[in-house]
Structures are given as structure tokens and as C-alpha cells.
Amino acid sequence: MVSAVFHSPLERAPVTPSPAGGGLHAPSPAGGGVGWGHAVAQLAPTPALPQGGREQKAPFDWRGLLLKVLPPIFGLGLLVGLWAIVSMNSSNFPSPAETLRQAVDVFSDPFYRKGPNDQGVGWNVLSSLQRVALGFGLAALVGIPAGFLIGRFSFLSRMFNPLISLLRPVSPLAWLPIGLLVFKGANPAAIWTIFICSIWPMIINTAVGVQRVPSDYMNVARVLNLSEWKIVTRILFPAVLPYMLTGVRLAVGTAWLVIVAAEMLTGGVGIGFWVWDEWNNLNVKNIIIAIFVIGIVGLILEFALIKLATAFTFEEVKT
């Protein structure tokens, strides 16, 4: 039997003395000339060394920084400018400077208490956030599982689609009298209103996410004979998570919008009640301050949910 041994051309050749006495070199595979190892070394790229032996840092991107900072500044400046023009043409509308002085006074003691209906802006914001958290939490406990069931089973989808299409366009404030009648209290009625306005986005987005899961995933689950629990936890939940978090963002934004109007009607402690009470006192400066507070809190909630969605879905989420 004849056997052949194949050697890689990159194997190290034996080192032999140079015929010219100039040291050692590896012989050429062709049998002559300059050693192939020396030729490879000459062809290899030599890393460029930075001047002075130090790494050169990239210059700071001032243009990118200005493009990020200047547009918001110009937008706020435009708002303040229009505000100043309106205040100059109206004797009852406060100027930005007057409102700023009033804001410093309001936020110097935001957590004072002088009675059940006279509390600082901090207590009002916390009361509104508490109602939103309770109503939204109940809506998530009901809406997300309901969305999974409606999206998973076609019978339930055909059963509940007409009900959702009928009830979803109804204004959330239309449910407030029903809450007052059933729960006999302003605070539970406001939480009920938040529950109603928050549940629809979570049901619809979760159901749509389940229905858009690729059929190949479900075919593999049937072939592997997976249980319904494993289908939900291993296949549906990871695929539906981006849709579900989108529903959560929409629900929180809607809830924060609705709570202001609900508290105007129900009274008590809350940012909506504070706006209405200041209107009854003809304190327009505090109303403007409340508008900015509502906007800033809504912005913080939106930013927090964007960070949450980005962390769990590994997708770029934009406002």
C-alpha cells in the first residue's frame, strides 16, 4: 500500500545557515532565493505606531452636540416668546417672569398641609400617581392575560371583537358616573375610570402580537407536543413582548391624561382637583404651573417606559 503524506506549505521549514554568512533564514520552498519565511514577514502589514508613542483621541463632536441641544432650546424659546406676546396683549394672563416667581414660591414648600383640600402640589401629584398606579395595575392584571387568550383562540377573538369595538370608542369620562353609582365614592370611581381607559390598549396590542407570531413557531410546538403553558412562556411571551410593552406605554399615557379630567369632576386631592380649585380662585399662574407639572410627569413616565422597552426587547424605541 502506498501512502502519501501532505505537508502544509505554512509549516515551519528547518532553519539553515545563510550561505552569505548573514545569519539564519528559512529556505524557499522552491529551493532557492530569499527564504519564504522572510518574504512572508516582508509582506505582513506593519502596525502603524502613533506619533510620540501615545494614542490619538478622536476630536469631540461639537457639531453633533449642538444639533442635539439647540433644537430643544429653540423650541422652548419659541414657546416662551409666544407666551410673552400673549401676556403683553392680555391684562389677565401672567407673563413668564411672573409665573416663574410664583413657581419658586409654590415649590419652596410642595408638601405643606393646611386641611383636607389645601395641600401642596407634591401631595396632589402623589395622589394622582397613586390612582394611576392602582387603575393601571388592575388593567394590566386583566388586560394582558385577556389579550393572550383573545389572540390565541379564534373563538374568543370572534366573541370579544364586537364588544371591544363597541366599548373602546366610548370616552373614559362617560364611565365615571357608573363608577360613582357602583362604588359610592370619588376615589374608587376615579380608579375605575383609569382601569377602563387603560385596559383597551393592552388587550388590543397583546392580541395583535399573539396573532402575528410566525406560524412556523406554532408548527414546531405541535411537532414537539409542547403543553399550552410552555407555548405561552417559551414561544408567545418572548415574541409578544414588544407589542405588549407598546400597549403598556399607550395605556399609561392615556391614564395620565384621563386622571386630570376625572379629578376635576370628583374633587378631593389630586393634580386635576388642584387645577380646578385654582381656577375657582382665579389663580391663573398656578394653573400654568400645574400644566407644566403634568407635562413633566408625563414625560418622565414616557421616558421610563421607553427605557424599559429598550431593555427587554433589544429594539430601538422612539417617542
N, C-alpha and C positions, 0 to 999 in steps of 0.2 A: 504494500500500500504506500502510495506516495502522499506525503503531507506537505502542505505549504504553510509557511509562517509569514504573516503580513505585519510589517512594522510601520507604525505611523511616521509620516515624514517630519512630524514635530518632535519625535523623540530626541533626547539629547545625544548627540554624537560624542564619541570619545575625544578628549582634548589631546591634541598632539603639539609638539613644539613647532614653532613657526620656522620655516626654512630660512627666513632672513634674520632669525635671532631676535625678533621683536616681541617676544612673549608667547603666550599660548593663544590658540584660536581653534575653533571647531572646523573641520574640513568641510568643503562643499559637497552636497550630495552628488553633484555631477563629477566630482573627482578632481577639481582644480579651482584656481582663482581664489577670490576672497571667501572666507568662511561664511556659511549660510547663517549661522547664529549672529555673526557680526552684521550681516546685511539686514537681518530682521531687526536688530537693535537700532540700525540707522533709519529704517523705515518707520519705527514706532514713534508716535507723536510725543513730543516732549512737553510736559505741562508748563504753561507759562507762569512764571513767578511774578507776583505783584511787585511793583516798584517799592523799594525800601523795605521789602520783607513783610509788609502789612496788607491785610485785606482791605480793598477799597469798598466802602459802603455806598449803596445806591443813594442818589440825591433824594431829599424829601420831596414828595409830590405836593407842592403848594397849590398847583392848579386843581388837582382833584379835591383838596381840602376846601378851596374856595367854592368849587361847584357844589359841594355838599352843604356848606354853611350859608352862602349868600342867598340862594333862593328862599329858604325859610325866613331869613331876616327881611328880605324884600316883601314877602307875603305878609308878615306881621306888621311891617311898616305901612303897607297899603291899608291894612285894617285899621290901624291907629289913626292914619291920616283921614280916612273916610269918617271915622268916629269923631275926630276933632271938627271936621267940617259940619257934621250934623249937629254937634253940640253948640257950635257958634251960631247956627241958624235957628236954634230952639232954646228958649229960656228954661224949659223944664228938664231938658236932657243933660246929664252931667258930662263934663269933659273927662278925657283920660287922666289928667292930673288929679282932679277931684276924686275920681274913682280909685286911683292908686292910694291916695291918702286915706280914704275910707277902708280900703283893703288892709292897709297896715294896722289900722285900729281894730278891724274885725279879727285878723289873725294874731293879734297880740295876746288874745285870750280866747282861743277857739273852743275850750271845754268848760265854759262857765255854766252855772245852773242858777236860775232865778225863779224857778217854778216849772210846772209840767209843760207849759207851752212857750217858755222863754229860755232857750238853751243855745249854746254856742254852735257855730257852723260845724265844728268837729263832731259833736254828738248827732247832729242831723245827718251828716254823711254816713256815719257808722250805722245809724238806724236804717237808712236806705239800703246800705250794703248788706245788712243782716237780712232784710226782707228779700232782697235779690238772691242771696245765697240759699235761703230756705226754699223759695219758689223754684229756683233753677235746679237745686239738688233733687227735689221731688220730681221735677220734669225729666231729669236725666235718669233717675231710677225707673221711671215708667217708659219714657220715650225711646231710649236706646234699645232695651230688650224688645219693645214692640216693633221697632224698625227692623231688627234682625228677623223676627217672626214673619212680618209682612213681606220682607224681601225674600225670605227663604221658601215660603209656602205660597203657591199661586192661589189657593183657595182663600187664604187670609188676605192676600192682596186684592182679589176681586171683591172681598167682603167689606174691607175698610176703605178702599179708594173712594167710593161715593161719600162716605162720612167725612173723610179728610177734606175732600173737595168742597163739601158743603160748609164745614165749620171753620176752615182755615181763613177764608177771607173776612170773617167777622172781626170787627175791631176788638182788641182786648178789653177796652174800657166798657164795652157792652156787657161783658161778663161780670163787671164789678157789682151791679145791683143783685145779681144772682148770688154772688159771694156774701153780700151783706144780708140777704134773706136767709141763706142756709147757715152761715157761721155766726150770725148775730154779733159781729164785731168788725171794726175797721181794719185792724191789723191782719186777722186771718183772711179778710176779703182782699186786701192788697196782695198777700202771698198767693191766694188763689188766682188772682189776675196774672201775676208773674208766671205761675205754673202754666196757665192756658197759653200765654203768648210764647213761652219757651219750648213747649213740647213739640210743636209742629215742625220747626226746622230740624230737630234731632231725629224725629220719626222719618221724615222725608229723605234727608241726606243719608241716614243709615240704611234705609230700604233700597235706595238707588245704588249705594255702594255694594250691597249684597247682590243685587241683580246684575251688576257689572263685573262680578268675579268671573274670570275666564272659565268656560265650560270644561276645558282640559283639567283644571284643578279638581272639579267635582267628579269627572270621569275616573281620575286616579283614586279619589277617595272611595268610589264604588268598587273599583277593582281591588283595592286593599281592604275592603269591607270595614271601613272605619265607622266608629259609633258617631252619633249625632253630636255628642259633646266634643269629641276630637275634631270633627269637621268645623265646629264653631271656633274652638280655641286654636287649632293649628292652621286652618285654611282661611276661614271667613274673617276672623278678627284682625289678623295682620293685613289682609287685603282691604278691609273696610275702614281701617283706622284713619286714613286721610279724609275720607268722606265724613266720618263721624266727628272728627275734630273741626271740620268746616261747619257742620251743624251746630256744634258747641259754640263756636265763635259767633255765628249768627244769632243763636239763642241768647247769649249773654248781652250782646249789643241791643237786641230788641227789649230784653228785660230792663236794662238800664234806662232805655227811652221811656218805657211804659210806667216805671215806678214813679217818675216825677209827676205825670198826669194823675196817677192813682192817688198819690199822697195829697195832691191839691184838692181832691174831692173827699177823701176820708179824714183829713186832718191828723192831729197828733204830732209826733216828732218825725222829721224826715226832710230831705232837701227840697222835695216838692212842696211840702207844707210851709217851709221857710220862705220859698219864693212867693207863695200866695199870701202869707202873713205880711211880708214886706210890701207887697202890692197894696194890701189894705191899709198899711201905714204910709203909703205914697213915698216909700224909700227906694227910689229907682237905682241908686248907687249899689245897694245891697242886692238888688235883682241882677244887675250886670255882673257883680261878683259871683253870685250863685251860678250864672250861666257859664262863666269861666271854670268854676269848680266842677260843674257837671261835665264839661268838655274834657278837663284834665283827668278826672277819674275814669271816664270812658276811654280815653287814650291809653291810660295805664293798663286797664283791663284788656284792651285790644293788643297792646304790646306783649303783655304776659302770655296771652293765648297764642300769639304768633311764635314766641319762643318755645312754648310747649309743643306746638305742632311741628316746628322745625326739629326739636329734639327727638320726637317719636316717629316721625315719618321720613326723615332724611331727605326732605324736599325743600326747595326754596319757596317760602311762603311770603307773599307780599300783601300789604294792606290794600 
